Amino acid sequence: MTTAGPAEPAHRVLGMTDDEYDAVVEILGRDPRPAELAMYSVMWSEHCSYKSSRVHLRRFPTDAAWVVVGPGENAGVVDLGDGWLAALRIESHNHPSFVEPYQGAATGVGGILRDVFTMGARPIAVWDPLRFGPLDDARNRYLLGGVVSGIAGYGNAVGVPTLGGEVEFAEPYSANPLVNVMALGLLRRDELVLSAASGAGNLAVLLGAATGRDGIGGASILASASFEDGSDGKRPSVQIGDPFEEKRLIEACLDLYDRGLVVGIQDLGAAGISCATAECAAAGGMGMEVDLDAIPLREPDMAAAEILMSESQERMLAIVQPDDLPEVLAVAEKWEIEAARIGTVTTGGMLTVRHGGNVVAEVPAASLTDGAPMYRRPAARPAGQEGVWSDTADLPDDVDAAATLLRLLDDPALGDRSWIYEQYDHMLFLNTLVAPGHDAALLRIKGTDKALAVSVDGNGRLCHLDPRCGAAAIVYEAALNVAVTGTRPFAVVDNLNFGNPEKPEVMWQFIETVEGMSLACESLGVPVIGGNVSFYNETGGADIYPTPVVGMLGFSEPALAAPPRLDRAVPGMSVWLAGPAATEAGFAASAYSRIVLDHLGGRPDPIDHALGRAVVAAAEQAAGLFPVVHDVSSGGLAVAVAEIAMASGVGIALDVDDWRELFAETPLRFVAIGLDAAPPPGAVPWRKIGTIGGDRIDFGRYGSVDVTEAAAVWRSALRRHLS
């Protein structure tokens, strides 16, 4: 007969280390109660505390005259002048989307919207950068379909347009897809609301959906640990979203702000009530008394720890003055959402929680937030990195550029992505000036001459080869994407997706990425106003590529009357290429190397930050001079001009001396097309490389292809790989 061994300690089941448990004991001066242990486990999780990353995140430049709220609040906020503010936030929902793709993606949208309207802003747009494994695998096709349906189902129903994103496919994402979501909101300066609880005797009111068991352990276990075999067993940890409840919650909260009834407010996302109560209290230097019996529940007999850890969606915690409680409840009734007084703000800094009339938790509120551990984990360049850098692509002397272009256009990451974005409503609010399918989405601010552009960009393969150069290149690509709409790069949010931080090579990738992004942002004078770190994107010991995603906000006043678009090329126009000449290092992590050579190696060119700054400025100037301005990125110059030809329905003839100029992905380059338009003066190299006309994409001695044929291949690429 065998006997069972000792049960694993509760703190380990909840994802805490022995040292972290000992730290809790030291803080409390005793062993924690079960509810207290649950609270520390979620609040000290990687997902909530950033314990492996926040020492390095201090490197980011975060200050600028136009920054109103920087990192640390629910969303970053910038000043657009004339009393207008914009709120921007990006988050990840990677592990939940692997376990349950529809709900994981849908609740990712719901969470990011709450981050924005928590600041007092009305959400006006969403973007979705996505990564999946190759589509020849049925599981990856299922994940893509479920994620896209979840984003569409939630965003369309809640009434916020999805205006763009990106999608990439690579084997390291097969068992760990990346689902990042970004949201933008607008507000007036006097509508800004922060999370801090203040005023002893003020009341904590829970608004929105009832609390259930969905999402329990999501932050501490599902989002802060690696995937192993049997991850489907974590399905109960995925939240369930209700976009119609979220819509009512948005309108109720905006109504409360308009009436001046909210002292502070916090959404309930990861860590649920534990997070909302602790962060509100700690941010205001206060304490709070919380009664769990007052919380509306969807399920009977929930334990205190379950209520505190639940990540049920569509919930907000508002701090209100006692005299305003009747009006707050009336507003909730008007918008048909539940509202319950669950606590009181106190002095002394203690968070006291009662359940069934008994105290189940009594902890210093700040110990759950500021008291979380902070690690400076070992970092070391991956073994074999030098070998990766020396493994350069074996490029042929000559190619059939037309046939090569068709191969690239048939790739699902380079082909037409309208199968994705046509499932999203992008014309809600009628603010969209430049819709999905261009370099960046461009939105007007009604009643003003202001415009905002947004782009999201990432490149995991490039960062795998050189995270510092790759991250800097991503920042410049995002900056170019908004600049070609005629807007100035204004602010950045970032989603840093990495593998297991306990591996020194992953921490090296992370630190190098932060440095590369920081150098580029400093050169551009663009502040980082917020972001998210997603670690433990690892399955069976295999890490994803280091995948930073940059969300860039561009701003212009006045907006261009006719911003550049890909579909505005007409016969007789000249084609100009701005930026440096192509280099062989531009084939490192390129689409040509991946698709044609099946190769990943080499080292990208180091970034010339002075040139990068000049190229971005030149692109912004060019947007006021040329009807077509387009960033050169994935697929190189050949794909960039093909996208213009297909969108405009007209041919392009290029004059290039070397086929490498067509397919290298050397950064800091863009194409400008116009009639009698001269390049702006400056330090950026400009070359006239072709003309618009005919019905073929013509590469001279390297071949040509009919625009209609290219478009047919391009339009069917993603759909064909999904069938």
N, C-alpha and C positions, 0 to 999 in steps of 0.2 A: 504494500500500500504506500502510495506517495502522499506526502503532506505538502500543502501549499506553503510557499515562502512568505515572509513578511510583506504586508501591503506596502506599496510605494508611498512615501510621505505625501500628504495632500499638497504641499507647496510645489513639489516636483510635477505632480499631475497638472497643476495650474501653470506650469512653465517657468517657475522660479528656481534659481539656484540655491544651494545651501547657504552661501554667503549672503545672498539677498534676504533669505529668511532670517538669518542671524541679525542683519541690519534692522529688520522690522522689530525683532525682539528688543534690540537696543533702543530703538525709538520709543517703543511703548513701555519698556521696562517690565515686560511680561510676555507670555506667549499670546499670539493674536487669536481672537475668536474666529470662527469660520467665516463670518461675514467680512471681518476685517482682512483676513487673508485673501478673500476673493477680491476685495477692493485694491489691495496692494498688487495682486497678481496682474490685474488689467492695467492699472495706472503705471506700473513699472515695466510693462511689456515693451518690447522693442517698438511696436507699432505706436504706442502712446507716448513713451518717454524719450525716444530717440537716444537711448543710452549709449549706443555704439557710434553715433554720428554727430551729436550736437557739439562736441568739442571741435570738430572739423568744420561744421557749418558756420562758425564764427568768421571764417575766412571770406565769406561772400560780402561784396559791397552792398550795403542796404540803405544808404543814406542818399537823398537828393532833395532839392528844395520842394519838389512836387509830391514827395512821399508823405501821406497823412498817417497811415498805419502800415508798419512793416511786419516782419516775421514775428510770430507769437500769438497773433489773434486768429480768428476763424478764417479771415481772408485779408490779403493786402489791399490797401486803398490808396489811390493816387488822385491828385487834384487836377482837374481839367479846366479850371478857370470858370468865372461867372457863377460860382456856387455849385458847379457840377463835380461829382466824384465818380470814380469807377472802382469797383471791387473785383478782384481776380483771385482765383484759387484753383489748384490742381491737386488731385488725390488719386490713389490707386485702389483697385479692388481686384487684385490679381488672384490670390488663392480662392476667395469665394467664387470667382468666375470659373475657375477650373472645376470646382466641386459641383456647382449648379450655375451654368453659364447665363441663363435668362435672368434669374433673380440676382445673381452676383453682379451683373452689369447694370440691371435696373436700379438696384439699391445704391450702386456707385453713383448713378446720376442723381438719385434722391438726396444722397449725402452731400454731394458737392453743391447742389442747389441750396440746401440749408446753410452750408458754410457762407454762402453769399448773402442770402436774405437775413441771416443772423446779424449782419453788419448794418441792416437798414436798407439794403439795396434790393431793387426788383431785378431778378435774374432775367437777362435778355438773350443769352446764347450759351451753347454748350459745344465742346470739341471732344473728340475721342481718339487719342493715339492708341493703337492696338498692335499686338505682336502674337503670332501663332506659329505652330510648327507647320511643316510642308503640307500642302493640301492633297497630296497623294495618300494621306492617312485619313481614314474615315472619322476617327476621333477628332482630328483637327478641323475637319469640315463641320462636324457637329458643334464644336466649340465656337467657331466663327459664326455659324448661323444663329446659335443661341445668344451669343453676346450682342450681335447686331440687332436681333429681335428685341432683346431686353432694353437696349438703349433707345430704340425707336418706340417701343411700347410705353416706356415711362416718359421719355421726353415729349413725345407727341401728345400723350394724354394730359400731362401736367401743363402743357401749353408753352414750352420754351423751345425755340428752334435749335437744332444741331447744325452748325455751320461749317464743320470741317473736321479734320483729323488726319490720320495716316494709318497705313496697315503695312506690316512687313511679315515675312515668313522665313523661319530658320529652324533647324533641328533643335537647338537648345531651348526653344520655347514650346516644344511638343508637349511636355508634361508640366509646363509652367507658363501658360499664356500670360501676357501683360495686358491689363485693361486699365488704362489711365483715363481720367475724365477731368476736363477743365470747364469752369463756368465763369462768365462775366456778368456783372450787374451794374446798374446805374442808380445813383441816388443824389439827392441834394445834400449840401454840407450839414444843414440843420437836422437831417434825418439819420445821421451816423449814430449807431448804437454799439457799445462795447460790452464785454462779457462780465466785467467786474461787479460783484455784489457790494453794495454800500448801504449804510444806514441801518444801525441796529433796530430790530423790530420790523424791518421790511419783510415782505412775504415771498416765498418761493412757490410759483404756480407752474404746475406741469400742464402743458398744452398739447393737444393732438391725440394720437392713437393710444389705445390701451396697451399695456405691457404684457408680453408673452414670453415664451421660452426660446423664441427664435433669436439666433445670434449669440447665445450664451457661450462665452469662451472664444468668441471670434477674434478679439484683439490679442488676447494673451496666448492663444493656442494656434488658431487657424492662420493669423496674419503675422505671427512672430516665431514661426518654426518652419522647418523644412518639410516638404512632402516626402512621404515614403509610400511603399505599397499599402493598399488598403485605405487610401485617402477618402474614398467614397463614404467611409464610415463617419466622416466629419460633416456629412450633409446637413444634420440638424444645426450646425453652427452658422449656416448661411441665413441672412435675414430675408424676410418676405416684404416686398414693397407694395404700396397702394398709392399710385400717382394721384388719384382723385382726392384722397385724404391730404396728400401733400399740397395740392392746389388750394384746398380750403385753408390749410395751415399757412401757406404763403400770404393769402389775402387777409387772414385774421391778424397775422403778425404785422403786416404793413399798415393795417387799420389801427392797431394798438400804437405803432410808432407815430402815426399821424396825429393821434389824440394825446401824445405825450404821456402815455401810461406806463412806459417801461423804463426802469432804472438801469437794468442790465439784462442780458439774455445770452443763452448758450444752447446750441443744438445738442441733441443726444445722438451721437454717432458711436464710434468705438468706445467701449467701456460704459456706455449708457449713463444711468443715474450716478454711478460712482464718479465718472468724469465730469458731468455737468455740475454737480453740487460742489465737488472739490475745486474745480477750476474757477467757478464763480466766486467761491469763498476766498480762495487763496489769492486771486487777482485783486481783490479788494482789501486784502489784509484782515479779513473777517472770519468768523466761524459760521456754522449753520446747524440748526436742529431739524432733522428730517424724520417724518413719520411714514413708514412704508405702508401702513394700513390705509393711508389716504390715497394711495396710487390705484387707479383703475386697472384691473387685471383681466386678461383674456382667458387665463387658465386658473383653475382653483388650486389651492394648496401649494403655491409657489413659496419656496424657502427664501429667507432674507437674502442669501447670497445670490440666488437666481434673479431676484428682482434687481439687485444692485448691478449685476453683470449683464443683464439682458440688453441686447442691441436692437430691440424692436424699432422699426423705422417710424418716421413722421412724428417725432416728438421734440418739443422745445421746453426749456426751463426759463421762465421769465421772473425777474425780480421786480416786484411792484410795491408801492406804498399801501399800507393798510386801508386808507380812505378810498383808494382807487379800486379795491378788489371788486366791489359790486359792478362797476363799469367794465372791468376786465372780463368778468364772468358773462356780462351781457354781450360783449363783443364776440366771445367764444360761442355763445348760443346763436348769435346772428349768423355766424359762418358755419354752424353745425359741427363744431369740434368740441371734444371733451376738455374740460378745464378743472383742475383740482388743486387746492392749496395743500402743499405737501411739506412745507417747512417754513422756518423763520430765520432771518439773518441775526447773528449774535456777535458779540465781542469775544475776544479771547483766542480766536483762531482754531477752536476745536470743531470738528465735524462729528456730531452725535446723531446716531441713527437708531430709531426705535421700531420694533416690530412685535405685534401682539402685546403691546404695553411694556415690553422689556427693551433695555438698551442692548443692541446687538453689535454696535460699533461705536467707538469713541477714539478718534485719532486726530492728530494735528492735520488740518486740511493741507497746509503747505508741504507736509511730508509726502503726500501723495503726488504732488506736482514737482515743486522745486527740490524736494528731497530724494527724488529718484536717482538711482546710481548713474554714474557717468564713467564710461570705459574708454581708455586709450588703448585699443587693441593692437597687437603686433601687426606690422605691415612689412611686406617684402615683395619685391618684384617676382612674378611667377617664374619658376624654373623653366628654362627653355625659351624665355622671351627673346633672348638674342637670336636664337635659331629661327623664331617666327619672323623677326625683322629681316634676317638675311635671306629668307625664302621668298624672293621676289618672283613675280609672274614672268614666265617665259613667253614674251610677246613675239608674234610672227612679224616678218618684214612687211607683209602686205595682207590686206583683208578685202573681202567683198563687203563694203560698208552697208549696202542696201540689204543684203541677206542678214547681216549681223543686226541691223536695226530691227528687222522683223522678229528675230529671235528675242530681242530685248522687249519689244512691245507685246510679245505673247506671254511675258512673265506676269503672274498675278499681282506682284507688288509694283510693277511699272505700268500695267495695263489700266484700262478704264475702271475706276472705282465707283462708278455711279450706281452699280448694284447695291453698294452699301449706302451711299448718302441719299439716294432717291427714296430709301425707306424712311428717311427723316424729313420732317416738315421744316424747311429752312426759310420760309417766308412769313412766319408768324411775326406780328408787330409791324411788318412792312418796313423794317429798318435796313434790310440787306441791300447794299449797293453792288457788291461783288460777291457772288454766291459760291458754293463749293465747286471745286474743279479748277480753281486758279491758285496762285501762289499763297494768297492769304484771303480770308474773308474780310470785307469792308462794310462797316455799319455806320449809318448816320445817327446823330443824336437829334431827334425831332425838335424843331423849334430853334435850332442853332445852326451855325455853319461848321460845326465840329464833326470829326469823323474818327472812328477807331478801327484799326486793323488788327487781326489776331492770326498768328500762325503757331502750329505745334510741330516740332521737328525732333528727330532722334536718329541715331545710327549705331546700333549695337556692334555691327561687324567692325566698323572703323574704331570704336572705342576698345574693342577686343585687341586690336593691333597696337594702339597707342591711346590710352584713355585721356591723356592731357591734350594731345593734338586733336583727337576726335571730339572731345567735349567743346574745345574752343571753336572748332569748325562748325559744330551744331549751333552754337550761339550766333555765329556770323550768318549761317544759312537762314536761321529764323529772322535775324535782323534784315537780311536782304529781302526775305519774303514779304515783310511789312513795308520796307522801303519802296519796293516796286509798285506799291499802291499809292505812293505819294505821302506816306506817313513817316514820322520820325520814331525810331525805336525808343520806347518810353519806360518800360518796366518788364521784368522777367519773373515768372514763377517756374519752378522746376520739379519734376518727378524723377527721383534717382532710384532706379530699379537695379538691384544687385543681388548677388548670391549670398552665401553664408558668411557673415562678418567675422566669424570665429576662425576663418581661414586667412592667414596673412596676405595671400595673393589677392583675395577679394578686397581687403582693406587697402592694399596698395592701389588697386584699381579705383576705389572710391576716393581716396585722397588725391590721386592724380586728376581725377575727373573734376573734383571741386576746384583744384588749382587752375585747370584749363578754363573752366567756366568763369572763374573769378577774373582771370587775366583778360579774357575777352570782354566781359561786362565792364571792367574798369576802363579798358581802351575805348569802348563805346560810350561810357558815361551813363550806363543803364543800371539802375538798382535792382537787386533781387528782393522782391517784397513778400515772398512766401514760397512754400514748397512742401514736398513730402518725400520721405525716404522709405523705400520698400526693400527690406533685407529678407534673407532666407528664401529667395527665389531659387530654390534648389530642389531637385528630386533625385533620390537614389544616389546622392553624393555628387551629382552633376549640376554645376551652376549655369545659369543663363549667361549670355553675353552681358558685360556691363552696359546698361542701357539708360543713360540719362535722357530725359525728354524735356525740351525747353519750350515753354509757352511764352511767346513774345507779344507784348501789347504795343501797337503803334498808335500815334496820335497826330492829328493834323488840324490846324485851324488857320485859314479856312480849308475845307476839304476841296479837292480837285473837282471841277465841274464834270470832267470826263476822265475818270481814273483809267490807267492802262488795263487792258484785258487781252487774253490770248486770242480772242476771235476778232481782232480789229486790224489784222494785216490785209492789205489790198495790193494788187499788182502795181509795180513801179516803185514800191518802197525799197529802201536800202536796209541791209541787215548789218548791224554792228555788234562786235564782241568786246566787252569791257572786262579788264582784269588781267591777270598774269597769263603767260603762255602755258600750255599744258606740259606736264612733266610725267616721266615714267612712274614717279611715286604716286601720281594721281590715279594709278590703277590699283593701288592697295585698297582692298575692300570694295572695289568698284563693281557695278552691275556686270560689266564685261567680264571681269575675272570670275565672278560667281557663276554666271549663266553660260558663258562660252568656254572658259578654262576650268571650271569647277575647282577654283583655287582661292584660298584665303591665306595671305601672307604678305610680307613686305612691311614697310613702315611709311606712313604718310608724311608728306612734306611738313616741316615745322611751320607754324602759323606766323606770318608777318603781321603783327597787330596794327602797326601804323598803316600798312596797306589795307588791312581789313576795315579799319575805320574810314579810310578814304573811299574805298569801294562802296560801302554802305551809303555814305554821303552822296556819292556820284549817282547811285541808283535812285535815291530820293529826288535828286535834281532831274534825272532823266525822266522820271515819271511825269514831270510837268512839260516835257518836250516831245516825247515819243508816245504814240498811241498803244504800242506793245512793248512791254518791258518784262523780262522773264528770267528768273534765277536759273543758273546752270547747276544741276545737282545730280540726282540719281540717273544713270544712263549717259551722262555727259552732254556735250553740245548736240550730238545727233538726236537724242531723245528730246531735248529742249526745243529744237527747231521743228521736230516732227509734231510735238504737241501744239505748237503755234499753227503749223500747216493744217493739221486735222481740225482744230477749233475754227480756223478761218475759212477752211475749204478752198485753199489756194496753194500752189506749189512754191517751193523755195529752192533756189540754186545757190550752193555754197562753193567757195573757192578756197580750198585748204591744201597745204603742201604735204601734210603728213596725216595718215589715218588716225594716229594717236590723238590728234587734236579733237577728233570726233567723239571718242569714248572715254578719255581720261576724265576723272572727277576731281581734278585740281580745284581747290576751293577758291572762293572770292571772285567768282565770275558771273556775269549776267549778259543777256542778249537784249538789245534795244533795236526796234524796227520802226522806221518812219519815212516820211516823204519830205525831203529837203530839211531835215532836222540835223543839226550839228551837235556833236557830243559836248557836254559842258567842260570848261577848262579845269585843269587840276593835275594831280600826280598820277592818276589812274591811266594805264595804257588803254587805248581804244584802237580797234582795227575794223575796217570795213571788210566783211567776209562774204557778202552775197547780196542777192536781190530777190524780191518777191515776184512771182509770176508763173504761169503755166499750171500744169496739173500733176507735177512730179516733185518728189523730194530728191534733189539731184546733188550728188557728191562728186561730180566731175569724173575723174578717172577711177574713182572708187565705186562707181555704180549709181543707179537711181531706182526709185520705187514709186509707183503711182500712189497719190495721196489717198485715193479711195481704198486701195488694197491695204495700205498701212492702217487706215482707220478701221477697216473690218477686223484685222488681226487684233488691234488694240482694244476695240470694244468687246470682243468676245473672250479676252484673256482670262479674266477672273471667273466669268460665268462658266467657261469651258472647264476650268480646273475644279469647279464646284460640282460638276455633273458626274 
